[in-house]
């Protein structure tokens, strides 16, 4: 089983659209994992059935036991996040403000405060409209993505891929270059970098490639909207040559990306035009590199 | 030499884990005494952020000289490791522990 992780550094380059297109080309031969859980949107294109749901706990949340609380307000005084507020004459925890540091628990004399695991959201194991398995997650309001959640969804995806003898796992990686991305890349066989010819596209490509390079993961790059700025495109191509990154494909700007999304379709479903061929060729190049 | 392996199971027969900070177990082999011990890393796996640096701290406390793993540590863990004398070998993510040790002995693993 080979694992492809799609990342971009910069947002808006078409990462999720391209990941979904690869997933639709792979059909049921792959397991899809969505690690971009801050703004998960791949489910809009792949329409998973949310068949299996499990709650996900992350971080801590203070809880005041009303019966033990003497309403002295010591907790409110020490809280650096102003997360303990007076409501109808009682001190209560403002859940959105609480950072889970536990200072209040330490100073509470009658031990009325306990720190509990916080329900951050849920993860799902689903079947997509293509019949492929998909593992994805949904975060609650105010919850943030973490290396922990990414590791969890990837682990579940990998277990399904191995149990069902799938040849591929396609991962929509997390944005940025921090903890969730490090967690997305761990164990990957191929990192597909999706960029665009803009200054920030190139800048963020270089930053995220630093992480990929350090992990010694084979990398390839798709330059999306490649006709947007020929000058920057050439700079990107030079960077790819310099770092021996496989230049998978240039995909010219195409309105079909947006139109397909509006119709909740993957690009390969939406159009038969040359664009579909470019994606098919990209997928073949990647598969060939991986030997699958 | 005290050698640490990131593993999936607490066993010498286990497969290696490509992950560094979020590997569930670390197997520690003391070449001098021949003793094998296990470090249960599941507490760290449960941390939202910064698993790598925490795992490095645990390895420092255990006096590990060499760490054998898959992809290697992320930037934060690497910065901590750079302050220590620990040597890290990578590329063993898809081997068994025994194979990884053999590769280490034969000097075929890549230094991080």
Interface residues (C-beta under 8 A of the other chain):
Chain A: X58 X59 X146 X147 X148 X149 X151 X179 X182 X183 X185 X186 X187 X188 X211 X214 X215 X216 X217
Chain B: X18 X19 X20 X21 X22 X45 X46 X47 X48 X49 X50 X51 X52 X70 X71 X72 X74 X75 X78 X90 X91 X93 X110
